[in-house]
Amino acid sequence: MTYQQTLNYLYDRLPMFSKIGAAAYKADLHNTIALCNAIGNPQQKIKTIHIAGTNGKGSTAHMLAAILQCAGYKTGLYTSPHIKDFRERIKVNGQMILEQAVIDFVKKTKNITAEISPSFFELTVAMAFDYFENQNCDIVVVETGLGGLLDSTNIITPILSIITNIGYDHQNILGNTLQEIAMQKAGIIKQNVPVVIGDTLPETKQIFIDIANSKNADLFFANELFTPSGIAYEGNVLVVDVHNVMTCKTEKYKLGLIGLYQSKNICTVLESVEQLKNIGINITNTALSQGLQEVKKITGLQGRWEILQQNPTIILDVAHNKDGIGQVLYQLETEYSYSNLHFILGFVKDKDVAETLKLFPKNAKYYFTNAHIARAMPVNDLKQIALLAGLDGDAFDNVNDALANAKVNVATNDVIMICGSFFVIGEIDNI
């Protein structure tokens, strides 16, 4: 098969959560275990860091991978979903998996795939572990896909577990309360493996304490150990003063990711670095600073408060749930001066879109759209739900048409914000 034929096989023949939603989700690890057994269990031969959480796990994964690479380690990175190219999911030292490696893996697993019919995600996870072993990675940063306990990535025994935060998302699979969601995320906590919790909630803190105690896992709450303050901008860099509670010292850090919400993620990263040092990973202050400031260049991260142009300002962000959207709206309100706000919005239909839309300002201009996947909320349905929330706007079947229309209607000092779905962001031309 050619690479394109291989991709078509992956997309069309295997159930894919991003396309069809919960029907593609396998609530057990059987297929992933079977796949990895068939290829020699590569996940047992690599050193891993495992990251779960409702929001921020992608940014945290990329920052840690950049830091480790700057520290001289050959670093694998597994994240999902991708924005433009399937190969974004599997990287070594910032370089995407080779097309030939994708072809070879699909050929190698053809028989076991025919036998057990894995999902797209299950096969991709096994592909990642196989590639990282073949590439002789020193360390691999692994982001969960959904949840934790039953996520396909949860067949590893990492050297460090990280849970960034807990919020409402995927309630149809993970549960309807923060406690139920936390139980699922906490499923990545392993026996005798230290765990860092990023942003803590009173409703969920005890769950992590109890599960960590039951696993004899040392537990660290990053937001109790590091406190961000003095946030400012220097061009395309976010400058954050972070107070270390243990040392009583405040350090200035420069981040190449300029979303205000990264000030929380950096605390998670800093505590994770401390724990990695404690278990023998050599990370210098120089590597830490360089990795944080050059993360986008090093790992190729996209879609996190990404400014496409100025005058008028056009920003995109992959925020797609209530907590993430809330952070986006807060930054627009506190950090930007504008005459008018223009929102280009598209969502998937298994999110609580009605509640999320209530967060948006009623005096903004709206351009509703949809991605071209089965899981996307049809644009006319979105427009009707938005009307009930007091938001009026026009409907566009393609995000690029929505953006073109918005550009016609903006003044120089206006802001256009594009958010709501990874998949809408992925269909924007020229990013």
C-alpha positions in Angstrom: 0.0 0.0 0.0 1.0 3.6 -0.5 1.0 6.0 2.4 -2.3 7.5 1.3 -3.9 4.1 0.9 -2.6 3.2 4.4 -4.2 6.4 5.8 -7.5 5.6 4.0 -7.4 2.1 5.6 -6.8 3.6 9.1 -9.6 6.2 8.7 -12.2 4.2 6.9 -11.9 0.7 8.2 -11.2 1.3 11.9 -13.7 2.9 14.2 -12.5 6.4 14.9 -13.7 8.4 18.0 -13.0 11.8 16.4 -15.4 10.8 13.6 -18.2 8.8 15.2 -17.8 9.5 19.0 -18.6 7.0 21.7 -19.3 4.2 19.3 -15.6 3.9 18.7 -14.6 3.9 22.4 -13.6 0.5 23.7 -14.2 0.4 27.5 -11.5 -2.1 28.2 -7.8 -2.6 27.3 -8.2 -6.0 25.7 -7.4 -5.0 22.1 -4.5 -2.8 23.0 -3.0 -5.6 25.1 -3.5 -8.1 22.2 -1.9 -5.8 19.7 1.1 -5.1 21.8 1.5 -8.8 22.7 1.5 -9.5 18.9 4.4 -7.1 18.3 6.5 -8.0 21.3 5.2 -5.6 24.0 7.3 -2.5 23.0 5.6 -0.5 25.8 7.6 -2.6 28.3 10.9 -1.6 26.8 10.6 2.2 26.9 10.7 4.7 29.7 7.5 6.7 29.8 5.7 9.7 31.4 1.9 9.4 31.4 -0.3 12.5 31.3 -4.1 12.7 31.8 -6.5 15.6 32.5 -9.5 17.4 31.1 -7.6 20.4 29.8 -3.9 21.3 29.4 -2.5 17.8 29.0 -1.4 18.4 25.4 0.4 21.7 26.3 2.0 20.0 29.3 3.1 17.0 27.2 4.7 19.2 24.6 6.5 21.4 27.2 7.9 18.4 29.0 9.0 16.8 25.7 10.7 20.0 24.7 12.5 20.3 28.0 13.6 16.6 27.9 14.9 17.1 24.4 16.8 20.2 25.4 18.3 18.1 28.3 19.8 15.8 25.7 17.3 12.9 25.8 16.0 11.3 22.7 12.3 12.0 23.4 9.2 10.4 22.0 5.9 12.2 22.2 2.4 10.7 21.7 -0.6 13.1 21.6 -4.0 13.2 20.1 -6.0 14.3 18.1 -3.9 15.7 15.3 -4.7 19.0 13.7 -3.5 18.7 10.1 -1.4 15.5 9.6 -1.9 12.1 11.2 1.8 11.9 11.9 1.6 14.7 14.4 0.4 12.1 16.9 3.8 10.3 17.0 7.0 12.3 17.1 10.6 11.7 18.1 12.7 14.8 18.9 10.0 16.9 17.3 10.0 15.0 14.0 6.9 13.2 12.9 6.8 9.5 12.4 8.0 8.5 8.9 5.4 7.7 6.3 7.1 4.4 5.6 7.0 3.5 9.3 3.2 3.9 9.2 2.9 1.7 6.1 5.2 -1.0 7.6 3.3 -1.1 10.9 -0.1 -1.5 9.3 1.3 -4.3 7.1 2.9 -5.9 10.2 -0.3 -5.9 12.2 -2.6 -6.9 9.3 -3.4 -10.4 10.7 -4.0 -9.4 14.3 -6.1 -6.4 13.1 -8.3 -8.7 11.0 -8.7 -11.0 14.0 -9.6 -8.5 16.7 -10.9 -5.4 14.8 -9.2 -2.7 16.9 -10.3 0.9 16.9 -8.3 3.6 15.1 -6.9 4.8 18.5 -6.0 1.3 19.7 -4.0 0.6 16.6 -2.4 4.1 16.7 -1.3 3.6 20.3 0.4 0.3 19.5 2.0 2.0 16.5 3.4 4.7 18.7 4.9 2.3 21.2 6.4 0.2 18.4 8.0 3.3 16.7 9.4 4.7 20.0 11.1 1.3 20.7 12.5 1.0 17.2 13.8 4.6 17.4 15.6 3.8 20.7 14.0 6.6 22.6 15.4 7.5 26.0 12.1 8.6 27.3 8.6 9.0 25.9 5.8 11.4 26.9 2.4 9.8 26.5 -0.9 11.8 26.5 -4.1 9.8 27.2 -6.8 10.0 24.6 -9.9 10.0 26.8 -10.1 9.5 30.5 -7.4 7.3 32.0 -8.4 4.1 33.6 -9.7 2.5 30.4 -7.7 4.6 27.9 -5.7 2.5 25.4 -2.5 4.2 26.6 -3.0 2.8 30.1 -1.0 -0.4 29.6 2.3 1.4 30.5 4.0 1.6 33.8 5.5 5.0 33.7 8.2 6.6 35.8 5.9 9.5 36.5 2.1 10.0 36.2 0.6 13.5 35.7 -3.1 14.6 35.9 -3.4 18.3 34.9 -6.9 19.0 36.1 -10.5 17.8 36.3 -13.4 19.4 34.5 -16.6 18.5 32.7 -16.0 16.8 29.4 -17.1 13.4 27.8 -19.7 12.9 30.5 -21.4 10.3 28.4 -18.3 8.1 28.9 -16.5 9.3 32.0 -19.4 10.2 34.3 -21.6 13.1 35.2 -19.9 14.3 38.3 -16.4 15.7 38.9 -15.8 12.8 41.3 -16.7 10.2 38.7 -14.4 11.9 36.1 -11.6 12.2 38.6 -11.9 8.4 39.3 -11.4 7.7 35.6 -8.4 10.1 35.3 -6.9 8.7 38.5 -6.8 5.3 36.8 -3.3 6.2 35.4 -1.9 6.2 39.0 0.4 3.1 39.3 1.9 1.2 42.2 4.9 3.0 43.6 5.0 5.5 40.8 5.0 9.2 41.8 2.0 11.3 40.6 1.7 15.1 40.1 -1.8 16.7 40.2 -1.9 20.1 38.5 -4.9 22.2 39.3 -6.8 20.8 42.3 -10.5 21.0 43.2 -11.9 20.5 46.7 -14.4 18.0 45.2 -11.7 15.7 43.8 -8.6 16.2 46.0 -9.5 13.4 48.4 -10.0 10.9 45.5 -6.4 11.4 44.4 -5.2 11.1 48.0 -7.1 7.9 48.6 -6.0 6.2 45.3 -2.4 7.3 45.6 -2.3 5.9 49.1 -3.8 2.6 47.9 -1.0 2.4 45.3 1.8 3.6 47.6 2.3 6.4 45.1 3.9 9.6 46.3 1.5 12.4 45.6 2.3 16.1 44.8 -0.2 18.9 44.2 1.5 21.4 41.9 -0.8 24.3 42.6 0.1 24.0 46.3 3.9 23.9 45.6 4.1 26.6 42.8 2.2 29.8 42.5 2.2 32.0 39.4 2.0 35.8 39.5 3.2 38.9 37.6 2.1 37.6 34.2 3.2 39.8 31.3 4.0 39.7 27.6 7.2 40.2 25.8 6.3 40.0 22.1 5.3 36.4 21.4 6.4 35.2 24.9 4.4 34.9 28.1 6.5 35.9 31.1 5.4 34.4 34.4 6.8 34.9 37.9 6.5 31.6 39.7 6.9 31.3 43.5 8.3 28.0 44.8 6.6 27.3 48.1 9.3 24.9 49.2 12.3 27.1 48.5 10.5 30.4 49.1 12.1 31.7 45.9 10.4 33.4 42.9 11.8 32.7 39.4 10.8 34.3 36.1 10.0 31.9 33.3 9.4 32.7 29.6 6.9 30.6 27.8 6.5 30.2 24.0 2.8 29.5 24.6 0.9 32.7 25.2 -2.4 31.6 26.5 -3.0 32.9 30.0 -4.1 29.4 31.0 -0.4 28.3 30.5 0.4 29.9 33.8 -1.3 27.0 35.5 0.3 24.4 33.2 3.7 25.7 33.9 3.3 24.9 37.6 2.4 21.4 36.7 5.5 21.2 34.4 7.8 22.6 37.1 6.7 20.1 39.7 6.9 17.3 37.2 10.5 18.4 36.4 11.3 18.3 40.1 10.0 14.7 40.4 11.8 13.6 37.3 15.1 15.0 38.8 14.3 13.0 42.0 14.2 9.8 40.0 17.4 10.4 38.1 16.5 12.4 35.0 19.1 15.1 34.5 17.4 18.4 33.6 19.5 21.6 33.9 18.0 25.1 34.4 19.2 25.9 30.8 17.3 23.0 29.4 14.2 23.9 31.4 14.3 27.6 30.2 15.0 26.7 26.6 12.3 24.0 26.4 9.6 26.3 27.8 10.5 29.3 25.6 11.0 27.3 22.4 8.4 24.6 22.8 6.5 25.4 19.6 9.7 25.4 17.5 11.0 22.2 19.2 7.8 20.1 19.1 5.6 21.7 16.5 2.7 22.4 18.8 -0.2 24.3 17.2 -3.6 25.5 18.1 -3.0 27.0 21.6 -3.8 30.7 21.6 -2.2 30.9 18.1 -2.3 34.4 16.6 -2.7 34.2 12.9 -2.4 38.0 12.2 -2.7 41.4 13.7 -4.8 44.4 12.7 -7.3 42.9 12.9 -6.2 40.3 15.4 -7.2 36.7 14.4 -6.7 34.1 17.1 -7.4 30.4 17.1 -7.5 28.0 20.0 -8.5 24.3 20.3 -10.6 25.0 23.5 -13.7 22.8 23.1 -15.3 22.3 26.6 -16.8 24.6 29.2 -13.6 25.0 31.2 -11.4 25.6 28.2 -13.8 28.1 26.6 -14.0 29.9 29.9 -10.3 30.4 29.9 -10.4 31.8 26.3 -13.1 34.2 27.1 -11.3 35.4 30.3 -8.1 36.2 28.3 -10.1 38.1 25.7 -11.8 40.1 28.4 -8.7 40.9 30.5 -5.9 41.2 28.0 -7.4 42.6 24.8 -8.8 46.0 23.8 -11.1 46.0 20.8 -14.1 47.7 19.3 -15.9 44.4 18.4 -15.5 40.7 19.0 -16.2 38.2 16.2 -16.5 34.5 17.1 -16.2 31.7 14.6 -17.6 28.6 16.4 -18.0 24.9 15.6 -18.5 22.1 18.1 -18.9 18.3 18.1 -22.4 17.1 19.0 -21.5 15.0 22.0 -20.4 18.1 24.0 -22.7 20.1 26.3 -22.9 22.9 23.7 -26.0 24.6 25.1 -24.3 25.2 28.5 -21.0 26.3 26.9 -22.7 28.8 24.6 -24.2 30.5 27.7 -20.7 31.7 28.5 -20.3 33.8 25.3 -21.1 37.5 25.2 -24.4 38.4 23.6 -23.1 41.6 22.0 -20.5 39.8 19.8 -20.8 38.9 16.1 -21.1 35.1 15.4 -20.2 33.0 12.5 -21.3 29.3 13.0 -19.7 26.5 11.2 -18.9 22.7 11.3 -16.1 20.4 10.6 -16.7 17.7 7.9 -16.8 14.7 10.2 -19.9 12.6 11.3 -19.4 13.7 14.9 -19.6 17.4 14.1 -22.7 19.3 15.2 -24.4 20.4 12.0 -24.0 24.2 11.6 -27.8 24.8 11.4 -28.4 22.8 14.6 -25.6 24.9 16.3 -27.2 28.1 15.1 -30.6 27.1 16.6 -29.0 26.2 20.0 -27.1 29.5 19.9 -30.3 31.4 19.4 -31.7 29.9 22.6 -28.6 31.3 24.4 -29.2 34.7 22.9 -26.4 34.5 20.3 -27.3 35.4 16.7 -25.1 35.0 13.6 -24.8 33.4 10.2 -24.1 29.8 9.3 -21.3 28.6 7.1 -20.6 25.0 6.1 -16.9 25.7 5.8 -14.7 27.4 8.4 -12.7 29.1 5.7 -15.9 30.7 4.3 -16.8 31.8 7.9 -13.3 33.4 8.3 -13.5 35.1 4.9 -16.9 36.6 5.8 -15.6 37.7 9.2 -12.6 39.5 7.6 -15.0 41.5 5.4 -16.9 42.7 8.5 -14.1 43.6 10.9 -12.4 46.9 11.7 -8.7 47.1 12.2 -9.0 47.0 16.0 -11.5 44.2 16.1 -10.7 40.6 17.2 -11.7 37.4 15.5 -11.6 34.3 17.7 -11.9 30.8 16.3 -12.6 28.0 18.8 -14.8 25.1 19.8 -13.3 22.1 18.1 -9.9 20.6 17.2 -11.5 19.5 13.9 -12.8 23.0 12.9 -9.3 24.3 13.6 -7.8 21.5 11.5 -9.8 22.6 8.5 -8.5 26.1 8.4 -6.4 26.7 5.4 -2.8 27.9 5.7 -2.0 27.1 9.3 
